[in-house]
Amino acid sequence: KPLKISANVPLSKFEKDSMNLMNTKDSIAVDFDVDIDTFENEILVQFKKEEDKTYELQVLPGGLTSLFDEVNDTLNIKVKTKKYSEYGNLVLTLQNIKTYLILIQLINKQDEVKYEQASENAQIFQFQYVEPGEYFIRVIYDDNQNGKWDSGNYLKKIQPEKVDYSIKSIKVRANWDDSHVI
């Protein structure tokens, strides 16, 4: 997952040259990519993370610009990664898949998608480094292959894409590898 910087005013652009990311233990610069998500109003910083490390992102003045041409002051953001042993791994084998492309999602009790994978032919899905917790499985049969669930169109007589839910939840535990056949 990327590091996300949210703002309370609409962001319009960023200057990667005004940003520095480093591993604080070694003071070594870390290579990263930056993108802007205008819909969610976030800056996404993608970099290769190592376990149990602390990283610091520094955004110098003028690194972020709002839609109103306002610029940021210096931002220093620290993030710490967890040890791999603090996550669980989950392997799901799906049976009786009706059609492809499918999206398989791990959702929490609040119906929020936490992990997602898509496949055109696989029946085995590996979710690595899953936060411990209780998840339900949702399978979306993506008939139009656009990578998301579509509600259909009444006027065009197009049905919504089919969705299957697991009845039982799956509990992911830290430092455990678990597999299920569904």
RODRENRO-66948 format. One record per residue (C-alpha): x, z, y; residue in three letters. Coordinates in steps of 0.1 Angstrom, whole numbers, padded with zeros to 4 digits, always signed. Each point is the difference from the previous one (the first is absolute). Example, Ala and Ser with C-alpha at 12.3 -4.5 7.8 and 13.67 -1.06 7.14 Angstrom:
+0123+0078-0045Ala
+0014-0007+0034Ser
REM end
This chain:
+0000+0000+0000Lys
+0013-0007+0035Pro
+0006+0025+0027Leu
-0030-0003+0024Lys
+0001+0007+0037Ile
-0034+0003+0015Ser
-0010-0002+0037Ala
-0030+0010+0020Asn
+0003-0031+0022Val
-0001-0036-0015Pro
+0035-0011-0009Leu
+0010-0036+0008Ser
+0036-0004-0009Lys
+0032+0017-0011Phe
+0037-0005+0004Glu
+0019+0005-0032Lys
+0033+0001+0020Asp
-0012+0032+0016Ser
-0005+0017-0033Met
+0026+0018-0022Asn
-0006+0014-0035Leu
+0025+0022-0017Met
+0005+0023-0030Asn
+0005+0033+0017Thr
+0022+0015-0028Lys
+0026-0028+0002Asp
-0007-0013+0035Ser
-0001-0034-0015Ile
-0022-0027+0016Ala
-0027-0012-0023Val
-0012-0037+0000Asp
-0037-0003+0008Phe
-0028-0024+0009Asp
-0026+0006+0026Val
-0035-0015+0003Asp
-0030+0008+0021Ile
-0036+0005-0013Asp
-0022-0006+0030Thr
-0031+0007-0019Phe
+0011+0036-0010Glu
+0021+0002+0032Asn
+0031+0010-0019Glu
+0036-0010-0001Ile
+0011-0003-0037Leu
+0037+0007-0008Val
+0010-0011-0034Gln
+0033+0011-0016Phe
+0015+0008-0034Lys
-0006+0037-0006Lys
+0021+0022-0022Glu
-0012+0032-0015Glu
+0004+0034+0017Asp
+0014-0015+0032Lys
-0007+0006+0037Thr
-0002-0030+0023Tyr
-0002-0001+0038Glu
-0015-0029+0019Leu
+0009-0002+0037Gln
-0020-0022+0023Val
+0017-0004+0033Leu
-0020-0005+0033Pro
-0017-0034+0001Gly
+0001-0003-0038Gly
-0039+0000-0001Leu
-0022-0016+0025Thr
-0038+0005+0003Ser
-0026-0026+0009Leu
+0001+0014+0035Phe
+0038-0006+0003Asp
+0007+0037-0003Glu
+0033+0008-0019Val
+0010+0030-0020Asn
+0025+0028+0008Asp
+0026+0008-0026Thr
-0016+0008-0034Leu
+0018+0019-0027Asn
-0019+0000-0033Ile
+0013+0018-0031Lys
-0013-0006-0035Val
+0010+0015-0033Lys
-0005-0016-0034Thr
-0009+0019-0031Lys
+0019+0002-0033Lys
-0012-0024-0026Tyr
-0009+0030-0022Ser
-0027+0009+0026Glu
-0019-0032-0010Tyr
-0017-0011-0031Gly
-0002-0034-0017Asn
-0031-0016-0014Leu
-0004-0029-0024Val
-0035-0015-0004Leu
-0011-0024-0026Thr
-0032-0018+0008Leu
-0022-0014-0028Gln
-0029-0024+0003Asn
+0009-0016+0033Ile
-0027-0024+0009Lys
+0018-0023+0024Thr
+0032-0003+0020Tyr
+0012+0007+0029Leu
-0006+0037-0003Ile
+0010+0028+0024Leu
+0005+0034-0016Ile
-0001+0029+0023Gln
+0007+0037-0003Leu
-0024+0018+0023Ile
-0005+0037+0008Asn
-0032+0020+0001Lys
-0006-0011+0036Gln
+0000-0037-0012Asp
+0032-0007+0018Glu
+0023-0026-0016Val
+0034+0017-0006Lys
+0016-0026-0022Tyr
-0008-0036-0008Glu
+0012-0029-0021Gln
-0012-0035-0006Ala
+0004-0022-0030Ser
-0009-0035-0011Glu
+0007+0006-0037Asn
+0014+0035-0007Ala
-0018+0026-0020Gln
+0027+0027+0004Ile
+0005+0016+0035Phe
+0028+0023+0008Gln
-0003+0024+0030Phe
+0032+0017+0008Gln
+0007+0029+0023Tyr
-0037+0010+0003Val
-0007+0032+0020Glu
-0013+0027-0024Pro
-0038+0003+0001Gly
-0033-0011-0014Glu
-0008-0037+0001Tyr
-0028-0023-0010Phe
+0005-0036-0010Ile
-0018-0029+0017Arg
+0003-0036-0013Val
-0011-0028+0024Ile
-0006-0034-0015Tyr
+0012-0021+0029Asp
-0019-0033-0006Asp
+0012-0017+0032Asn
+0036+0013-0004Gln
+0004+0012+0035Asn
+0014+0034-0010Gly
-0029+0022+0011Lys
-0036+0008-0009Trp
-0026-0022+0016Asp
-0036+0011+0005Ser
-0015-0035-0005Gly
-0023-0020+0022Asn
-0037+0002-0003Tyr
-0007-0032+0020Leu
+0025-0020-0022Lys
-0013+0018-0032Lys
+0035+0013-0008Ile
+0000+0032-0020Gln
+0024+0028+0008Pro
+0031+0001-0021Glu
-0004+0022-0031Lys
+0016+0035+0000Val
+0005+0023-0030Asp
+0008+0038+0004Tyr
+0014+0024-0024Ser
-0023+0029-0008Ile
+0027+0025-0007Lys
+0028+0008+0023Ser
+0036-0002-0009Ile
+0023+0029+0010Lys
+0035-0010+0010Val
+0026+0028-0003Arg
+0034+0002+0015Ala
+0029-0011-0022Asn
-0024-0013-0027Trp
-0004-0035-0014Asp
-0036-0006-0011Asp
-0018-0029-0015Ser
-0036-0008-0005His
-0020-0028-0016Val
-0032-0009+0019Ile
REM end
